[in-house]
Amino acid sequence: MKPRAVVFAYHNVGVRCLQVLLARGVDVALVVTHEDSPTEHIWFGSVASVAAEHGIDVITPADPKAPEVFEAVNALAPDFIFSFYYRHMLPVDLLATARRGAYNMHGSLLPKYRGRVPTNWAVLNGETETGATLHEMAAKPDAGAIVAQTPVPILPDDTASQVFDKTTVAAEQTLWRVLPALIAGEAPHLPNDLATGSYFGGRKPEDGRIDWTQPAQNVYNLIRAVAPPYPGAFTDLGGERFIVARARLVPEGGLPGVSAETVRTLSHLPAGLAVADNALFGVCGDRRVIAIRELRRQPRAGSADPADGERVVSPAEFGRITQSTRHS
């Protein structure tokens, strides 16, 4: 008899892991997901669409603690409850309705980076490795026994989006690998030692403000951690906001198209944005330089002029903006 599951899921990890359950023959009786927010840039796959393609009932409650959610899940008497990038903690009484266990897929190598947006935090903190962890759900977030993990590298120039793509594949591989043992009741349940780990909260767009007086590696990590499709690292100048969408940390010897002489010249400038050799740069507090490959100008607040929409700014245009700012 097929094991029955209720799945709470969202985002690309939710899509891929739901597909793994279906491919492994799990009877997914109900999918609980989120309504897409009209204020959020939706750049990821739809769990609801995958469920609809397979004729699975879908609900989108605002709060999983609502009595009707408990009643719907309890009535199905699931063997398992799975949470794949669902954005709310599930209450303990709901978890207890799963006769054989409730499991969550988390985007880090637990016990490191428990909590919210672990991929972004890992890139921001300059980590060289992260991964995906399937673990038992408990009252505390990301605190239950570890069932399986798959590591992925974070390369020096990886953005959080690129790392998230790797983590999505790692989540799929982790679930595919361990699911037969989990169904058979033979999966390991290893200690999740919270004392050796870390917990991080959510991030807001305002957290992307660049402090150019920081060391260049710290600034570059921030740019990578929140690069589009995330809100982006930004700097304000003359009442306008500029998003650093793509960048590269410049070694002392320069890069192709960026000479060592240019780097030396820039290193004597004040911390902040600068134009040299018809290119944009960020000069940091340790005198190191970041080459800015794409700078976006944010719309002016309250402007109805279509010309004020977000757009890429050339080095020449930025130079004119800075000159105008100095003389205003």
Summary of the structure (lengths in Angstrom):
residues: 328
radius of gyration: 23.2
end to end distance: 75.2
largest distance: 76.6
contacts: 1025
relative contact order: 0.10
helix: 32%
strand: 26%
